[in-house]
Amino acid sequence: MLRKTLPILLAVLMLIGFIPHPTFAVQEQASGTLTVGVVPPEVLAVTIYNTTWYEVTSIDPYVEYWLNATIRHNNTLYSLENITFYFYASGSNWDSADDPNTHATFVWYNDTNTWELIGPTGTTWAVNTANCRVPDRSQTEGDFTLAFNASKVALMGTWYVNVTAWGTDSQSDYLTISFTVNFYSEISLTDTSFTFSNLQPGTANNSLSSPTDGDLDYSIICNAQYNVSFFTDGNWTSNGNEIDITNTNYFIGDDDSNPEEATETGIDPFAIHPTPDKTTPYANQAVTQDDINGDAYATYLFQTVPEGTASGTYTLTLYIEVVAA
């Protein structure tokens, strides 16, 4: 019996020897660091539109336009610090001092999401914040729209706008485009009518009775050197009668109250004739500096009545014209 069972027992023991034992894991850890670099923003495009989104290359002063700047920042647009818009006339630079005629600065601030005109203040340069636009700043690219008005006295001619996007660590990018500012002028009359009262035939250089100071007060705003001209719609007329001023000095203007002196204040007395003749006593006047009040003028008027003039109330219309010099 022993001879028969021993091999069987050995085989069982051998199988038991190959049963696997449980395995225990051992772990360690290592810390990793990944740094995302700060990248500069990019100004991809700058375009000027009118308020119907029609692209323009020239603008009128004192009219709203929309300047659209496409900005990219690969850390998202929240990484911007500000966008600065420098407008400057030919002959000036982006970093010139703000001036009603030649330079203006606008800024969009990321931390407050607000738009501001930095300068010049107290002028007709303006930002219309209601029409300004900011894109979704969680994106990496978008359009920022500045709604602005150029000053009435922004110089006529070639202008530039430099759009500079600022990111962290003072990293920046810019793009500059050119455009044209068109001619602008306006006349504001303080005195819109004038009267010579009870003039006698044969008298010369009668002064105005109204306005009582004897002159017409007016102001001019112009964004280029300019000329001021005078003319009428015809002769003085009354019920078929006329006072002929076509080829005479019967109707005179001056810059002071004495029409007989010349050049005492810089402008000689000048005859005012019906159109198409135009008298231009003020020529090559300097570009207006004050775009709120303008350049002040006072023109004194005088009337000569020829002998034999019929009695009556005579009328005409006086025109004051401003054109680029």
Protein Blocks (a to p, Z undefined) as FASTA:
>chain_A
ZZmmmmmmmmmmmmmmmpccddddddddddddddddddddddfbdcdddfkopacfbdce
hiacddddddddfkbjklpmbdcdddddehiafkbccdfkloccddddfklopacdfbde
hiabdcdfklgccddfkbmbdcddddddddfklcgdjdddddddddehhiacdddddddd
ddddddddfblcdcdehiaehiahiacfbdfkopacdddddfbdcddddddfbdcdeehi
acdfklcckbccdfbfbfkbghklopacddddddfbdcdfbghiacdfblmnopaddddd
dddddehiacdddddddddddddZZ
